[in-house]
Amino acid sequence: WETCWFKVELSIPPAWAGREVHFVWESDGEGMVWRDAQPVQGLTKEGEKTSYILTRSLKESEPHSLTLYVELACNGLFGAGQGSMIAPPDPDRRVTLSKAELVVFNRDVYELLMDLEILLDMAQLLGEENQRSFQALYTANQMVNVCDVTDPSTFPAARDLAAAIFSQRNGESQHTIHAMGHCHIDSAWLWPYEETIRKCARSWVTVVHLMEHNPELTFACSQLGLTPVPWQAQQFQWVRSCYPGLYARIQDFVAKGQFVPVGGTWVEMDGNLPSGESMVRQFLQGQRFFQEQFGRICSEFWLPDTFGYSAQLPQLMRGSGIQRFLTQKLSWNLVNSFPHHTFFWEGIDGSQVLTHFPPGDSYGMQGRVAEMLKTVKNNKDKGRVNHSAFLFGFGDGGGGPTQKMLDRMKRMRDTDGLPRVKISTPDQLFSVLEKESSQLCTWVGELFLELHNGTYTTQAQIKKGNRECERILHDVEVLSSLAVAQDTAFQYPASQLQQLWRLLLLNQFHDVLPGSCIQLVVEDALQYYTEIRRAGARLQEEAVQSLCRDLLQPQACSTHSTLVLNTLSWERTEVIASPGPDGAETLALVTVPSMGYALVQEPFVPPQPVAVRKQEDGSITMENGVIAVCLDTMGHLTSLQLLDSGRSSVPDGCYANQFALFDDVPLYWDAWDVMDYHLETRKPVTTLLKPLEITLAGGLRGSVSFSLQVGKSSTLTQEIILDAMCPYLRFLTQVEWKEAHKFLKVEFPVQVRSANATYEIQFGHLQRPTHWNTSWDWARFEVRGSCSGLLLLQAVPRVLSTSLCLLQVWAHKWLDLSEHGFGVALLNDCKYGASAHRNVLSLSL
């Protein structure tokens, strides 16, 4: 991932006066041309950018000798995978420079070839029933007859024949395609964050260079910053810090309306996994950056390449000043074809946004006739709207538009037989769609991608780090707000919090948080989580010291006491563990008010302590007056009763807390996908390493533990905990994972019948069916939602483990299956993948 530099000394022959001169560079590594200490041209063979134009017509006054520098990377447009694009990077990869030449470019021949390309595509693709295809074919044939390749004087006549075809206009009813330059750059994926900084510069300097010679070109840029300093907005920030000269040129074209910032968020984040607060911060930080740097906020949310879209997003968009949304990812659905390309999307609160999917089903078009025809043919809202988006330019690894793409579309601007092609902007497109929106349909709820469901589980440490850091930043802000309200001398850590939030938001990029990135990116992400934890703990301590200064003084009380903080919005009564005077851990049952603290000196005694008993058959029962459970020697939950109701939640003859191992061999996208056929390979985990035994005998807390062998080489240890007065059972699970292409889940069959399960999402919840009646139901065999950690048996406030002074508080998500008057819920602190089929709740570990 390092780069090397070439010094290139050029001398243009005087005999080339009046000619167009290019510097040609071909390599299997990405490069950047520098001239006069400024980047001037990105180079990538895969992105069809292999030359830098030195002069379009060499004049005597122009320098004939000059020095360029080329910075060459060892990676290509799509990283450095060993034998496959998505394989791990090849540590022994070598880059080859195959061509470095000074050449004369024949513009007349180029234009002639472009004419012929468009005509031949029209002839082949419009079909034999269309007379325009024959007109194009015969015109191309005439051009070949007229043109003598050895006599350039014959070229104009041949080009005139093509111009006659291209100038024949469309009727007024023809579909209008709004073409916009585009360059999707993954902030990290098959390359690390630092390489993305260079990718942004290579791509955007090329776009700026194109704009200088094509004033009609517009470019929709959705991730504008990239550097490890005050960090979509993120990519703009990176370029601003590392390439200030380029950034100034970008600002000029933003002012002219050609370089169009879109997106509205800090990065193009995952659309499912970030918490509600994180999504709010994505919009807040992104819109604030756009307002400060470009004088306006974004009116379009631009998220073309993430793995599904939460039903809460419409409300968050509207709250951020955004009423328009563009993506195309649902064209990747494996089972069902999404029924619309232009529609209103309605969220869980009724908020609506005008939504558009480019009908060409891509954000990396190249301006070809076939793509234009597909855009019209594929449009599923014909008759409702007559306009659609066309995003052209190489993407994912950067690259962006090329001159050839623009030249193709110039010939199709308004040509009979082809859709009308207009270089446009997102605002122009959505404005006309809004005028045509009276007959549009409405889609209610989530936009679920029927693919890449493995990303809810891949890279467990990243998932855990995200959830923990979201909770840490919440607690820092709560405690700091309380401290500043009580002590005017306390300085609220606004700048530190912004820096930590931006680190967390960066890691929520749609290939980092899902885990679909190379190992180097994972290591960077985990390091950022470590930084957030360390800085967050320090800020928490500072806030607590200010908030509870008097209580923390030794003379504040004569007996041993414990300060307990509650950063959640309800009063909580729970068992906590704290170090005693002798260093041993002691338990206490405490009550702490909402958003407050308590000094615990004499913990109260529960009305009924936890009782743990071992039975003759080796099974163990636990009871606390609220619930009663029975576990067999394998750790299976054979009975779980809510005592007031007298009802058991585990069906007779069934085992809950059953671990199962599945084969995980997807068709292609290894880190992304878990295919439906993996369900046919289920193997219960049955190898017992250490049978169930009592670890805490009761009182304030009872617990048991056991160990299993998973697969050939992995081990699983679980502690099951029941606290006094607690309406839920806790499972602390630790897995030493050494399997390859295997998938571990845990299953909870429950004695509840419901056609729908309820899942927590950002600031709300939604229901999904527990049956597979339709293909839309079946395609949700693995969904994002909740995972185990806690098993809850009744409708009670969602309670977390209490923090002891400065200790961390658990965050949580939940999945609930309920019928009238009774239900079972699974809660967790670090998982996202789950499913509910009929009466079995399953979660992916």
Stockholm file with secondary structure:
# STOCKHOLM 1.0

chainA/1-845         WETCWFKVELSIPPAWAGREVHFVWESDGEGMVWRDAQPVQGLTKEGEKTSYILTRSLKESEPHSLTLYVELACNGLFGAGQGSMIAPPDPDRRVTLSKAELVVFNRDVYELLMDLEILLDMAQLLGEENQRSFQALYTANQMVNVCDVTDPSTFPAARDLAAAIFSQRNGESQHTIHAMGHCHIDSAWLWPYEETIRKCARSWVTVVHLMEHNPELTFACSQLGLTPVPWQAQQFQWVRSCYPGLYARIQDFVAKGQFVPVGGTWVEMDGNLPSGESMVRQFLQGQRFFQEQFGRICSEFWLPDTFGYSAQLPQLMRGSGIQRFLTQKLSWNLVNSFPHHTFFWEGIDGSQVLTHFPPGDSYGMQGRVAEMLKTVKNNKDKGRVNHSAFLFGFGDGGGGPTQKMLDRMKRMRDTDGLPRVKISTPDQLFSVLEKESSQLCTWVGELFLELHNGTYTTQAQIKKGNRECERILHDVEVLSSLAVAQDTAFQYPASQLQQLWRLLLLNQFHDVLPGSCIQLVVEDALQYYTEIRRAGARLQEEAVQSLCRDLLQPQACSTHSTLVLNTLSWERTEVIASPGPDGAETLALVTVPSMGYALVQEPFVPPQPVAVRKQEDGSITMENGVIAVCLDTMGHLTSLQLLDSGRSSVPDGCYANQFALFDDVPLYWDAWDVMDYHLETRKPVTTLLKPLEITLAGGLRGSVSFSLQVGKSSTLTQEIILDAMCPYLRFLTQVEWKEAHKFLKVEFPVQVRSANATYEIQFGHLQRPTHWNTSWDWARFEVRGSCSGLLLLQAVPRVLSTSLCLLQVWAHKWLDLSEHGFGVALLNDCKYGASAHRNVLSLSL
#=GR chainA/1-845 SS CCEEEEEEEEECCGGGTTSEEEEEEEESSCEEEEETTEEEEEEBTTTTBCEEEEESSCCTTSCSEEEEEEEEESSBTTBTBSSSTTSCBCTTCCCCEEEEEEEEECHHHHHHHHHHHHHHHHHHHSCTTCHHHHHHHHHHHHHHHHCCTTCGGGHHHHHHHHHHHHTSCCCTTSCEEEEEEECCBCSSSSSCHHHHHHHHHHHHHHHHHHHHHCTTCCEEESCCBCSSSCCCCHHHHHHHHHCHHHHHHHHHHHHHTSEEECCCSSSCBCSSSSCHHHHHHHHHHHHHHHHHHHSSCCSEEECCSSSCBCTTHHHHHHHTTCCEEECCGGGGCSSCCCSCSEEEEECTTSCEEEEECCTTCCSCBCCCHHHHHHHHHHCTTTTTCCEEEEEESBCBBCCBCCHHHHHHHHHTTTCTTSCEEEECCHHHHHHHHHHTGGGCCEEESCBCCSSCGGGGTSSHHHHHHHHHHHHHHHHHHHHHHHHHHHCTTSCCCHHHHHHHHHHHHHHTBTTTTTCCSCHHHHHHHHHHHHHHHHHHHHHHHHHHHHHTTTTTSGGGCSSCCEEEEECSSSCEEEEEEEECTTSCEEEEEEEECTTEEEEESSCCCCSSCEEEEECTTSCEEEECSSEEEEECTTCCEEEEEETTTTEESSCTTCCBSEEEEEECCCSSCTTTCCCGGGGGGCEECCEEEEEEEEEEEEETEEEEEEEEEETTTEEEEEEEEEETTCSEEEEEEEEECCCSSEEEEEEEECSCCCSEEEEEETTEEEEEESSCCSHHHHTTSSEESCCCSEEECSSCCCCCCCEETTSCCCCCEEEEEEETTEEEEEEESSCCEEEEETTEEEEEC
#=GC SS_cons         CCEEEEEEEEECCGGGTTSEEEEEEEESSCEEEEETTEEEEEEBTTTTBCEEEEESSCCTTSCSEEEEEEEEESSBTTBTBSSSTTSCBCTTCCCCEEEEEEEEECHHHHHHHHHHHHHHHHHHHSCTTCHHHHHHHHHHHHHHHHCCTTCGGGHHHHHHHHHHHHTSCCCTTSCEEEEEEECCBCSSSSSCHHHHHHHHHHHHHHHHHHHHHCTTCCEEESCCBCSSSCCCCHHHHHHHHHCHHHHHHHHHHHHHTSEEECCCSSSCBCSSSSCHHHHHHHHHHHHHHHHHHHSSCCSEEECCSSSCBCTTHHHHHHHTTCCEEECCGGGGCSSCCCSCSEEEEECTTSCEEEEECCTTCCSCBCCCHHHHHHHHHHCTTTTTCCEEEEEESBCBBCCBCCHHHHHHHHHTTTCTTSCEEEECCHHHHHHHHHHTGGGCCEEESCBCCSSCGGGGTSSHHHHHHHHHHHHHHHHHHHHHHHHHHHCTTSCCCHHHHHHHHHHHHHHTBTTTTTCCSCHHHHHHHHHHHHHHHHHHHHHHHHHHHHHTTTTTSGGGCSSCCEEEEECSSSCEEEEEEEECTTSCEEEEEEEECTTEEEEESSCCCCSSCEEEEECTTSCEEEECSSEEEEECTTCCEEEEEETTTTEESSCTTCCBSEEEEEECCCSSCTTTCCCGGGGGGCEECCEEEEEEEEEEEEETEEEEEEEEEETTTEEEEEEEEEETTCSEEEEEEEEECCCSSEEEEEEEECSCCCSEEEEEETTEEEEEESSCCSHHHHTTSSEESCCCSEEECSSCCCCCCCEETTSCCCCCEEEEEEETTEEEEEEESSCCEEEEETTEEEEEC
//
